[in-house]
Amino acid sequence: MNSLTISQDEESCVVYGMPRKAVECGAVDEVRNLEEIVRRLIELR
């Protein structure tokens, strides 16, 4: 089983602290805005 980590992008975040840390440490596969995250999750279903 594979996993995918998606982070919210800085532009669509109110506070980017936690997503930034995840991106900086390489724990994120994709960075997307909030609407794109919803579409991506539906696509992965």
trRosetta pair geometry for C-beta under 8 A, 3 or more apart (Angstrom, degrees):
i j d omega theta_ij theta_ji phi_ij phi_ji
4 29 5.2 -90 -155 51 70 152
4 30 7.0 11 178 7 104 112
4 44 7.0 -133 44 -117 148 152
5 22 7.2 -139 158 172 132 126
5 27 5.9 -66 117 147 168 73
5 28 5.1 -117 112 -122 110 46
5 29 5.0 125 53 4 70 90
5 30 7.5 170 92 29 51 69
6 28 7.2 70 -137 -156 14 92
6 29 6.8 -46 -72 62 54 90
6 30 4.8 -19 -114 72 79 101
6 31 7.6 157 -164 -93 61 24
6 32 6.0 -23 -169 23 109 111
6 37 5.5 144 138 -127 136 95
6 40 6.2 152 -107 95 156 147
6 41 7.7 -120 31 -61 157 87
7 19 4.4 131 -174 -152 109 99
7 22 5.4 177 -95 90 134 127
7 23 5.7 -138 76 -61 168 95
7 28 4.2 -33 -13 -127 123 141
7 30 7.2 177 26 91 68 51
7 31 5.0 -25 72 -108 97 73
7 32 7.6 136 74 25 47 62
8 12 5.9 -110 -179 83 102 104
8 13 5.3 122 118 -72 119 98
8 19 5.1 -99 58 -88 77 155
8 31 7.7 13 116 -158 10 71
8 32 7.1 -56 -119 77 40 58
8 33 7.1 44 -157 -144 73 30
8 34 5.9 18 -131 -75 112 71
8 37 6.4 -44 -90 -43 75 145
9 12 5.5 70 66 22 86 97
9 13 7.0 -151 95 -18 40 97
9 19 7.7 -146 -92 147 9 150
9 31 5.1 95 -86 160 81 96
9 32 6.1 -107 -27 118 103 11
9 33 5.1 -46 33 -76 119 59
10 13 5.7 -62 -144 28 32 115
10 16 4.6 18 -125 -114 77 148
10 19 7.4 -166 -75 94 59 126
10 20 7.1 56 -89 -78 102 96
11 33 6.4 -43 77 -100 104 107
12 33 4.1 115 -25 -148 146 86
12 34 4.7 -152 154 -12 142 94
12 35 7.9 -144 -125 3 157 76
13 16 4.3 119 86 -82 146 73
13 19 6.1 -141 -81 27 151 140
15 18 7.7 58 113 9 97 86
16 19 5.6 -72 -162 58 65 105
16 20 4.9 73 141 -38 92 110
17 20 5.9 -65 -148 31 18 112
17 21 6.7 14 161 -16 60 106
18 21 5.9 -54 -150 33 32 110
18 22 6.6 31 155 -17 65 106
19 22 5.7 -58 -151 37 35 112
19 23 6.3 33 154 -18 69 106
19 28 7.7 55 -165 -79 75 149
19 31 7.8 108 174 -130 117 98
20 23 5.8 -58 -150 38 30 109
20 24 6.1 30 155 -20 67 110
21 24 5.6 -54 -142 38 30 113
21 25 6.3 14 164 -7 65 109
22 25 6.4 -65 -145 43 25 98
22 27 4.7 -87 -164 69 77 112
22 28 5.1 89 133 -48 100 107
23 26 7.9 41 176 -67 31 24
23 27 7.7 -88 -66 50 19 73
23 28 4.9 -30 -94 24 61 140
23 31 6.2 33 -103 -82 125 127
28 31 6.1 56 143 -65 139 83
30 40 7.0 -175 108 -149 156 164
32 36 3.7 -124 179 97 118 120
32 37 5.0 158 89 -60 118 70
32 40 6.2 154 13 -15 172 141
33 36 5.0 87 54 13 71 107
33 37 7.2 -128 98 -13 34 88
34 37 5.7 -50 -151 25 32 114
34 38 7.0 31 153 -16 62 100
35 38 5.8 -52 -157 32 37 112
35 39 6.6 33 149 -15 67 106
36 39 5.5 -53 -147 40 38 112
36 40 6.0 40 153 -23 69 106
37 40 5.7 -55 -146 37 29 112
37 41 6.4 30 156 -20 64 105
38 41 6.0 -56 -150 34 29 110
38 42 6.6 27 154 -15 63 106
39 42 5.8 -58 -152 37 32 110
39 43 6.3 35 150 -22 66 108
40 43 5.4 -54 -148 36 33 116
40 44 6.4 29 155 -19 66 107
41 44 5.8 -57 -147 36 31 110
41 45 7.1 56 150 -46 60 89
42 45 5.8 -30 -162 -7 37 120
